[in-house]
Amino acid sequence: MSDKTIYAKEFAICVSMSDLVTWEGDQTSPSVYLQAVFSTLEISVNILELHELYFAHLYSGYGDVHVYHARNNGGSIFAIDLYRELTDQLDLTGLFLRIESPKFDQALAHLRSFYDSARCQVAFEQAGYSKRLRETLDESRYPRLVEEEHAFIQQHFTHR
């Protein structure tokens, strides 16, 4: 019998876009917990830029997928789906993460703290294989028609 443990290193999280930032007066800053995840995994993500992109359109029915790869830390990946459903009133966004790092436990603790501090907690899925993560990363699916009535064509952007 083997003592090998299979770690669940893939995550699909759904929170409100407003949970990615903290407001002090009229100034925003990235969530300290989410920023700690990115620092731990050496993934360069500008949360404030993503927040601005999400709210750049006055109406729902817009938003692309952005994928960020770790610089020097194995195969860790962060992806975010900025698409706003036409009927979404909570500004929900999908965050997807694969943690391939010796600092897995540290990154997981920060990720869990981020979700636990979110005001709008919809889903926190941790798995050995996340179908939602894999679909989000699959560049062959893009550009893709998201809303037929609205005819929005979602794009996929990779950041290294």
C-alpha positions in Angstrom: 0.0 0.0 0.0 1.3 3.5 -0.9 1.4 6.4 1.5 1.1 8.9 -1.4 -1.4 11.6 -0.9 -3.1 13.1 -3.9 -3.5 16.8 -3.1 -6.5 18.8 -4.3 -4.6 21.7 -5.9 -7.3 23.2 -8.2 -9.9 25.7 -7.1 -13.0 27.3 -8.5 -14.3 30.2 -6.4 -17.2 32.6 -6.9 -17.5 35.9 -5.0 -18.6 39.4 -5.8 -16.1 41.5 -7.7 -16.2 44.0 -4.9 -14.7 41.4 -2.6 -11.4 41.6 -4.5 -10.8 45.1 -3.2 -11.0 47.0 0.0 -12.4 50.6 0.1 -11.0 53.3 2.4 -13.0 56.4 1.7 -12.9 56.7 -2.1 -9.6 54.8 -2.5 -9.4 51.1 -3.4 -6.7 48.6 -2.6 -6.4 44.9 -3.4 -7.7 42.4 -0.8 -4.7 41.7 1.4 -5.5 38.0 1.5 -5.8 37.7 -2.3 -2.6 39.8 -2.8 -0.9 37.4 -0.3 -1.9 34.4 -2.5 -0.4 36.1 -5.6 2.8 37.1 -3.7 3.2 33.6 -2.3 2.8 32.0 -5.7 4.8 34.7 -7.6 1.9 35.4 -9.9 1.8 39.0 -11.1 -1.8 40.2 -11.1 -3.1 43.8 -10.9 -6.3 43.4 -8.9 -7.2 47.1 -9.3 -6.9 46.9 -13.1 -9.1 43.9 -13.2 -11.6 45.6 -10.9 -11.7 48.6 -13.3 -12.0 46.4 -16.3 -15.0 44.6 -14.7 -16.8 47.8 -14.1 -15.7 49.6 -17.3 -19.1 48.8 -19.0 -22.2 50.4 -17.5 -24.3 47.4 -18.3 -24.0 43.6 -17.8 -23.2 41.2 -20.7 -19.5 42.0 -21.1 -16.2 40.6 -19.8 -13.3 38.5 -20.9 -11.2 35.7 -19.3 -7.7 36.6 -18.1 -5.1 33.9 -17.2 -1.9 34.6 -15.2 1.0 32.2 -14.9 3.5 32.1 -12.1 6.9 33.6 -12.9 9.3 31.2 -11.1 7.0 29.0 -9.0 6.2 25.9 -11.0 2.9 25.6 -12.8 0.7 27.8 -10.6 -2.0 29.6 -12.5 -4.7 32.1 -11.7 -7.6 32.8 -14.1 -10.5 35.1 -13.7 -13.7 35.3 -15.7 -14.8 38.9 -15.8 -18.1 38.2 -17.7 -21.1 39.8 -16.0 -24.3 37.9 -16.6 -27.2 39.9 -17.9 -29.3 39.3 -14.8 -26.5 39.4 -12.3 -27.1 42.0 -9.5 -24.3 40.9 -7.2 -21.4 41.4 -9.6 -20.3 37.8 -9.3 -17.0 36.7 -10.8 -15.3 33.3 -11.2 -11.8 32.9 -9.8 -9.8 29.8 -10.8 -6.5 28.7 -9.4 -4.0 25.8 -9.7 -1.4 25.8 -6.9 1.8 24.0 -7.9 4.2 25.3 -5.3 6.2 24.1 -2.3 4.3 26.9 -0.5 1.0 25.2 -1.1 -0.1 25.3 2.6 0.7 29.0 2.9 -1.1 29.9 -0.3 -4.1 27.8 0.7 -4.3 29.6 4.1 -4.4 33.0 2.3 -6.9 31.8 -0.2 -9.2 30.4 2.5 -8.9 33.7 4.5 -9.8 35.6 1.3 -12.9 33.6 0.8 -13.9 33.6 4.5 -13.6 37.5 4.5 -15.7 37.9 1.4 -19.1 39.5 1.9 -20.7 37.5 -0.9 -19.6 33.9 -0.6 -21.1 31.8 -3.4 -18.7 28.9 -3.9 -15.3 27.6 -2.8 -14.5 24.4 -4.6 -11.2 22.5 -4.0 -10.5 19.5 -6.1 -7.8 17.3 -7.6 -9.3 18.0 -11.0 -11.5 21.1 -11.6 -13.5 20.9 -14.9 -14.4 24.6 -14.5 -10.7 25.5 -14.2 -9.7 23.4 -17.2 -12.5 24.9 -19.4 -11.5 28.4 -18.4 -7.8 27.7 -19.3 -8.7 26.0 -22.7 -7.7 28.6 -25.3 -9.3 26.6 -28.1 -12.8 27.6 -26.6 -12.2 31.3 -27.4 -13.3 33.5 -28.8 -16.8 32.2 -27.8 -20.3 33.4 -28.0 -21.5 33.9 -24.4 -25.0 35.5 -24.8 -26.9 34.9 -27.9 -29.4 37.6 -27.3 -26.7 40.1 -26.6 -24.2 38.6 -29.0 -21.1 39.1 -26.8 -18.0 37.3 -28.0 -15.7 36.6 -25.0 -12.0 36.7 -25.5 -9.2 34.9 -23.6 -6.0 36.8 -22.6 -2.9 35.1 -21.2 -0.5 37.1 -19.1 3.0 35.7 -18.3 
